[in-house]
C-alpha cells in the first residue's frame, strides 16, 4: 500500500519535471519568468499532494493498516501448528517464568531500597515459591546485601572482647533497612536478612 503510493508519487514527479523542462525549452524568452513561476506552483502542489493526503486521511489509513495486520496475524495464528508449542514441558516454562520473576523481583527490590536509602547500593536475592496458576508467591528468604556509596574513614581495628560494639551501629542501620523492606514488600521481618557487601 505504502510502496504503491510512493511509486505513483515518484512517477508523477518525474513526469511533471520532464514536462516542466520541455515547456521551459519551448517557451519564448519574454514569458520564461512567468512560466517558471506557474510551473513552480504546479511542482509545489505535486509535492504537497501526498503530504495533504496523509494529513487528511492519516488516521483512517493508519487504522486500516493496523486492521489488515491484525487480520493477517489472526489467519497465521489459526493456521499455525501449535503442537510445537505444546512439546515444551510445563515445568520448563514454569522454571523460566520463575527465573524471570525472581530477577524482576530482585531488581525492583533494589530500586525500592535505592529510592529510600540513596547513599547505599543494594543487591537482593529472594528465595521463593511462585504459583502462576493461583498468582501467589511464598517468600522463604530475602537476602539484601548493602554497601555504602560514601568513602569510609579508616577505622581503628581493636582486637578485644568488645568486637561486638563495632557491629552495633551497622545492626541498627540494617534493622532500619529490614523494617522498610518488610513494610514495603509485605514480607515478615524474620524472613529478611540484611548483610554487608564486600567493598
N, C-alpha and C positions, 0 to 999 in steps of 0.2 A: 504494500500500500504506500509506504513512505518512499520506497525506491521508485515506484511508478510515478509518483508526483514529482520527485526530483528529476527523473528522466524527462518528463514533459516540460518542466521548467527550463532545463538546460537546452532542450531542442528549441523551445520558444525564444530563449535568449539569444542563441546563436543565429536563428533565422532573422530576428529583429536587427542584430548587429550587421549581418550581411546586407539586409535591406537598407539600413541607415548608410552604410558605406557606398552602396550603389546610388542612392539618392543624392548624397553629397558630391559624388563624382559627376553626376548628370546636371546638377543644379547650376544656374548661372551665377557668376561671381557676385552680382548685386544682391542676390537673395540668400546667399550662403549663411549669413549671420542669422536670419530669421528661421531658415530651415533647420540649422543646427539647434536652435532653441526649441522648436517644435519636436524634433527627433529626440532631444534630451528629455523632454517631458514624457514622450512615449516610452523611452527606456526606463525612466523612473517608475512609471506605472507598471511596466512589466516586472521590474524587480520587487516592487511593493505588493503586488498581487498575491503571491504565496504567503507573505507575512500577514496580510489582512485576512486571508482565508483561515490561517491558524488562529488568529485572534478572534474572529467571528465564530467559527465552529470548533474551536480548540477543545472545549470541554466535551462536546458531543463526540468528536473524533477520538479523543483520549479515552472516554468511556467505551466507545465501540471497540477500540484496540484491546482494552482490558477484557471486555466480554468475549472477544474472539480467542484470546489466550486462555481464558477460563474454560471455554468450550473445548478447545483443543486439548487442554490438560485433562479435563474430565473424561474425554474419549480415550486418551492414552492410559489413564488410570484404570478405566473399566476394562481395557483390553490387556492390561499388564498381567504378568504371571506372578501372582502373589505367593506361589509355592516357595520361591527362593527366599522370600522374607520369612516364611514360617520355618524354614530349616534352621535358622538361628535358635538355639535353645533359649528358653525363658530365663534360665539362670545367668547366661552370659549377658543378656541385655540388662537384667537387674543389676549385675555386678558393674557394668559400665555406667548405668544410671546412678548407682550408689557412689562410685568413684567421682563422677561429675558433681553429685550433690555434696559430697564431703569437701571437695575442692572449693566449690562455691561457698559453702558454709564457713570454711576456714578463712577465705578471702573476705567475706562480709564481716565476720567477727573481727578480723584485723582492722578493717576500715572503721567499724563502730568504735573500737577501742582507740584508734588513732585520732578520731574526731574529738573524743573526750579528753584524752591524755596526749596532747600534741607534742610534748617533749620526749616521747618514748616511741620505740619501734616494737612491734609485736609479731609473733609467729604462733598461730593457733593450730592445734591438732586435735580433732574430735574423733572419738571412738563411739560409734552409734550403730543402731539397727534402724533401717528405714523400710517401712511397708508402703510401697507405692499404691497398692490397691486400696488401702484404707487411708492413705495420705497421713501417715503417722510416723513419728520419729521418737526413738528411745535413746537418749544420750547416756552412755555408760560413763564416759570420762571426757572432760575438756581440759587439755593442757595448753597453757598460754605462756609462751616464752617472752620475756621482757628484756629490752636493752634500752639504754638511755642515749639520746642524741647529744647530750651535753658532754663537754670534755670534763672528765672527773679529775679531781685533785688526787695526788698521790697520797694514799692512806698509809699510816704507820701500821706495820704488822707487829702485833704483840702476841707472843706465844705464851699463853697462860690459861688459867682455868676460866677466865672471863670471856672466852671466844664467842659465847652466845650473845654478848652485848652488842657486838658489831652487826649482827643479823637482825636486831630488834627494829631498827629503822627501816630496813628492807621489808621485813614481815608486815609492818604497818602499811607501807606503800602497796605491797602485793595484796594485802587484805582489802584495801580500797578498790583495787582493780577487780578482785574476785567478787566483791559486793556489786560493783557496777555491772559486770558481765552476768551475774546471777539475775539481777533485776531486769536487765535489758533483754536477755535471751530466754528468760523463764526456765532457768536450769538451777536445781538445788546447789547451794554453795558447796556442799560436801563432794559434789562431782566435779568441781573445778579445782585444778591445780595450777598455781602460778609459780614460775621459776625464772631465774635469771639466765639470760643467754650469754654465751662467751663473747666478750667484746674484743 
